[in-house]
Structure formats: structure tokens, C-alpha cells
Amino acid sequence: MSDTTLSSETSPERSPWAKIVVVVLGLCIAVSLMLLAFLTPSINSGAEDLPLGVSGPEQVTGQIGGQLDEAQPGAFEVEQYDSAEAVTEAVQDREVLGGISVGDDGAVTITVASGAGTPYASLLKGIGAGLTQAGMTVTYDDVAPLPQDDPQGLGLSALGLPLAFGGMISAALLSTQLKRRPWHRIIGSLAASVAVGFVVVAILQFGFGSVDGNYVTTSLSLSLGMAAISLFVLGMESLLGFAGLGIGAVLMMFIANPLSGMATGWQWLPSPWGFIGQLLPPGAAGSLLRADAFFDGRGAGLPILVLTCWAVLGIVLVGLSTLRKKPVAETVAA
């Protein structure tokens, strides 16, 4: 009798009760981590160092800045501009989230961009209400308004989870259906991403009126976001098998998705997690979608770069897996 057979016969089988304990403890840990991943960013989110542009007489803008610091300490990082037009341009270019401009006659114009995230517009309108109570004349200028059919931006808020899930499920299906065809997997991932991008944006734009930008560019933005998720998870599965699929799923669903800022904009999340979320596919996809849907493509450079890097990384992982498995396949064939 061989040592292997002897050891397999003599090794005690783990008790069913021990297995139950392991499953229960593992489930408790997993659910707790999921809850913390989704709940912690929401609870700790809020106004902190939000870039705000101001213009007007220095004495008046300084007084307004002091009132903002007194009312909400640390909420804003004020940047001075030469004119109201410069403030408006900075908001449109996504350099600041909003602006307060004081004219020579003392009238105040508050510039908002609802497309950047509804919390910022609401916050600035609250400031405007306070200035009105102080006797100032206040007008509002929304340079990137949300569509009338979805003034709360609910369509974008609901997009984060389907985007992450769609990228993961496409990778899982392609991995199981095309096990020994790596390049077919990549082509399938790209095709699925483009198709889903155009279908989902059609639903958002023509079905619910949640976005009203250029349909083609907005669809391509969403397609790039889904491709980045799908290709990365596909690459992880190709390299590490089922474990890689699990790692990719956990990263995209339980880390990247809560940090994406899809519903509020990433500046609303606690620092530095909001910015970290922008370096992951769901967050970059959300910012790219906002840029194309509401800002005519302004601010799209970094999200495109991030998503492209993730997509290329996934393709490289698939290639490395293919090169690693090729000698084994040749040996088996021989």
C-alpha cells in the first residue's frame, strides 16, 4: 500500500459541525465587509474642500468666504476669479463645482452644474437662500442642468450596480463558454460591452429622459466603462482561474462600486477615497458619462485614460495566460 493511499485512509475527515462553523463565520465576515464597503462611504460623505469659484469686489467676496467658513467649516476651497464669465467657464470646464459672482451693484449670481451631482447644486442653492435672507438679490445659472424628466438624476444613481454586474457576468459567461479560445473571449467582451452600452443609454435617454447628450458618444462612454470591467475580470480569470474571477468580482462590486460616486459625484465622498474611486473602472465610467452627457466632453481626459489602462491590462493578462498555458498544451499534445 502506498504512503498516499495510507495517508488518505488514515487522515480524519473534518466534522460536519466544523464545516458548518466555518461556513457561518465566513458568511458573517463576508456580509459585514459588504455592509461596511457600501455604508461607510455614504455615512462619511459630505461637503469637504469642495472647489468653489468666486468673483467680485474683494471686500464682498472675502465677507462671503468668511460667512461660508463660519456656517460650514472646511466645506469649501475658495478660488478667486477675475469675472463672472471666468467663474462660469471654470464651472463648465469642471475646474470648480460651482461659483458665486458679485456684481458692482451688489447682485449675486450663483452658478451651479446639476450634472456634476445633485448635492452640490442643492448646497449652493441653500447658500443663495441665506444670502437672500440677508437682503441680497440672488439669481441662479445652471450651466449643466439635468433633464426635466429626471431632475434628481435617478437614472445615473441607479447605473453603478448594473454596470459592475454587467461587466462581471459577461466575463464569467465568456470564460465558461469559450474556455480554450482566449482571443474570442476578448472579441466577445468588446462586442457585449458596445451592445450593452448602446442599449442602456437608449433606455436612459429615450425611455426615461435621464440623459440628453449626444447619444453615440454617451453610449461609447458607457461601453468603454463596461469593457474595462469585463476585460479585467476576464484577464484575472484567465490567469488565476476561479480565484481570479472571485478577486475581480470583489474588487469591482464591493470596493470600486461604493467608491464610484456614481450618484453624487466623487467629490462628495470622503477624502482620499473619492479620488481613489476615480482610478477604478466604475468611478471613471461615471465621470466619463457625466462629461459626455452634460458637459460636452469637458473633463473626459482622465476617465478615458483610466478606463483604457484597465482594458489594456485585462487584454495583457489574457495574453500572459495564453503564453503560460501554451507549453503545457504542447506537452500534452506530444
N, C-alpha and C positions, 0 to 999 in steps of 0.2 A: 504494500500500500504506500502510495507516495505521501510526502510530507504535506502537499497541498490538500489531498483528499482527507488526510488525518486532521489537519487544522480546521477544514471546513466542517468536519463532523463533530469536532470537539468544541468549536467556538460557540459560546452560548448565544442564542437568539435574543435580541432585545425584547424586553417585556412589552406587551401591548399597552400597558399603563404608562410606561416610559414614553412610548411613541405619542400617546395622547397628550402627555405633559409638554412634549416638545412642540407639537402642533399648536396647542393652546397658547404657550408662551410666544412662539413665533408669530402667531396671528395678532396677539396683543401688541407686540412690538411694532409689527408692520402697520397696523391700523393707527397706533399712536403717532408714528412717524408721518403717516399720511395726513393726519389731522393737524399736526404741527406745521407741516410743509404748506398747507393751504391756509391755516388760521393765523399763523404768526405774521406773515406779511400784511394781512388785512388789518389786524389789530394795531400794528405799529406803523401803519401808513398814515400820511397826513402832510400838511404843509411844512416843509423844512428846506430852507435855502432855495426856494423857487426863484428862478431868474425873472426879474420884473424890470421893464424899461420905463423910465420917467423922462419927461422933458418939461421945460418951462422955466420961469424965474427961479433962480437958485434958492431964494429965501422961501418961496412957497413949496417947492419940491422937497426941500430939507425939512420943512414942517410936516409935510405929508409922510415922509420917511420916518420921522420921529414918532408920529401917531401910529404908523404900522408896527414899528418895533414895540411900542407900548401895548398895543392891542394884542399882537401875536408875536412874541419874541422869537427871533430866529426863523420866522416863516418865509421871509423874502431876502433875496440877494439883489439889491437895487443897482441898476446900471443906468448912468446918465446919458441922454442923447440930446442932440442939438435942436431937434424939432419934432413936432408931432408926426410928420411924414417919416422921419427916421425911425421913430418908435413903431409905426405901422409896418414899415419894411422889415424891421427886426423880428416882429411877431410873425409875419408871413414867411420869413426865412428860417423860422424856428430857432432863432438865437435866444429869444425870451418867450415866456409863456403868455405874457400879456403886458399891457402898458397903461400908464396914467400920464396924460398930457394936460398941462395947464396953460391956457391961452393968456394973452396980455390983459384981457378983460376979466380974468378970473374964472372963466368957464372951464370945466373939466371934461375931457374926453377919455373914456376908459375903453381901451382896445382889448378885445378878447378873441380867442380862437377855439370855439367849442369842439372843433375836430381834433384838437390836441388832447382832449379829455374833459369830460363834463365837470369834474371837481374844480378845475382852475377857473372856468367861466363863472361858476356859482360863487366861488370865493371872491373874485373881483367884483361881481355884482353886489355882493354883500358889502364890500368896501365902498362901492358907489352909493349904496343906500345910507351908509354912515356919513359920507360927505354931503349928501342931500339934506340929512337932518341937521348938519352943521351950517346950512344956509347956502351951499354952493350949488351951481347949476351943473348937472351931470348928464352927459349923453353917452351912449354906448355904440361901439362899432365892432361887429363880429366879422372878422376878415376870413374866417374859415368855418362857416356855420354848418351845423348838422342839418340833414334833410328834414323837411316839415313832417314827413311821415314817420320819422324816428328821432324826435328831438332829444331823447335821453341817450341815444347811442346804444340801444339794447342789442342791436344786431352785432356790433363789434364786441360787446361784452360777452356774448354767447359763443363767440367764434373760437376761443382759445382751446377748449377741450376737444371739439370736433377736429380741429387742425392737428393737434398732437395725436389723437386717436387714429385719424385717417392715415397719417404718415406711418404709424407703427403697424396698423393692421395690413397696409399694403406690403410692407416689408415682410411681415410674417407669412402672408399668403404666397408671395413670390418665392420665399425661401422654401416653403413646403412643396410648391407645385413645380419649381424649376431647380431641383437640388443640384444637378451637375451642369447647369448652364448659367455661369456667373454673368456673362455679358447680356444674356437675355433678361436676367433679373434687372440689370441696370436700365435697359431699354424699357422694360415693363414699368419700373418705378417712375421713370420720367414721363411715360405716356399716361400713367394713372394720375400723376401729380398735375399735369396740364389739364386733363379731362376734369378732375375734381375742382381745380381752380376756377375754370370757366363755369362749371355747373353751380358751385357755391356762390360765386359773385352774381350770377344771374338770379339766383334766389334772393340774395340780399338786395340787389339793385332793382330788379323788375318785380319781384314778389312782395318785398316788404319796404322798399324805399329807404334802406338803411345807409346806402352809399349812393352818390350821384356823380362820381368822377368818370373818367374815360373807362369804358367797360373793358377794353382789351388790356390796357396797361394795369388796371387794378386786378384783373384775372391773372395776368402773368406774375404779378407780385405775390399773390396767394399761391400760385403754382410753384414759384421758387421756394417759398417757405415750406410747403409740404414736401418738395423734393429734397430739401436739406435734411428734414427729419427722416424721411423714408430711406434715403441713401445711406445716412449714417447708421441707422438701425440695421439696415441690410448688410453694411460692411462689418458691423460688430458680430452679427450672426454668422457671416461667412468666416470670420476669423476665429471666433470662440464658440460657435455652435449655440446651443440653447442658452448657455450662460450669457453670451453676448447679446442675445435677444432680450434677456431679462435686464441686463445692465442698461441697454439703450432705452427700454421702456421706462425704467425707474428714472433715468436722467431726464427724459422728455416729459413724462407725466407728472412726476412728484417733485421735481426740482425746477426744471425750466418753465413749466406751465404756471405755477404760482408766482414766479418771478417775472413773468412776461409783461405785466402791466397792461394787458390787452383791454381791460375795462376802463382803466383810469389814466393810462399814460404812465411811463416808467418813473417820472419824477415824483410821483405821489408815493412810491414805495420807499421804505426806509433805506438810507444810505449805508453801505455801498451796494445793497442787494438789487436796487433798481437798475443800476448800470451793469452789474454782473448779468442780470437777466437779458440785457440788450446784446450780450455776447453769445447768447444761446438762441437756437432757431425760433422758438415761439415768440420770444420778445422782439427779435429782429423782424420777424414776419409781421407782427402787429404794427411796428413803427413804419415799415415799408408800405403797408396797406393804408395807414393814415396819410402818409406822404402823397401817395398817388390818388387817394380818394378825395382828399380835402385841401392839399397844399400844392397841387400841380407838379408834384415830384420833388418839391423842395425838401431837403433833409433825407433823401433816399440813398445817398452815397454809402454811409456806414452800414446800414442794414443790408444793402446788396452785397457788400464786401463780406460781411459776416456769413450770410446765407450761402454765398458761393464757396467760401472756405469749408463750411460744413459739408456741402455737397461733394466737393472735390475730395475731402477727407474720406467720405464714405466710399467713393469710387476707388481711391487708393487702397483702402482696407480690403475691398473685394479683390483687387489685383494682387495684393500681397498674399491673400488666402489662396488664390489660384496658383501662384508660383510655389507656395509651400506644399500644396497638395499634388502638384504635377509629378514630382519624383516618385511619390508613393503610388500614384496611379500607373506610372510606367513600370514600376517594380511588380505590381500586382498583375499587369498585363503580361509581363515577361514570364 
